[in-house]
Amino acid sequence: MTQFMNETNRKFEVANQEFIRINVTWKCTI
């Protein structure tokens, strides 16, 4: 269970970083 939580957390962090990068890029184009 702990390993599953760690993997889910890692995937969520990566997705969050991708979202932030896209958000920053989008703001810069406006």
N, C-alpha and C positions, 0 to 999 in steps of 0.2 A: 504493500500500500504506500509506503514512504517513497519507494522508487517511482511509483506511478505519479505521485504528487510532484516529485522533483521534475519529472519529464514534462508534466503538464505546465508547471511553473516556467520551465525553460522555454517551452513553445510560446507561452503567453508573453513572456518578456521579449522574445524575438518579434512576435507579431506587434507588440506595443511599440518597439523601436521602429519597425517598418512604418507603422501608422504615423508616428511622430515625424519621421523623415518626409513622408508624403505630405503631411500637414504643413510642415515648414516650407517645402517646395511650392505648395499651392499658395501659401501666403506671399511668398516672394514674387510670384507671377502676377498677383493682383496689383 
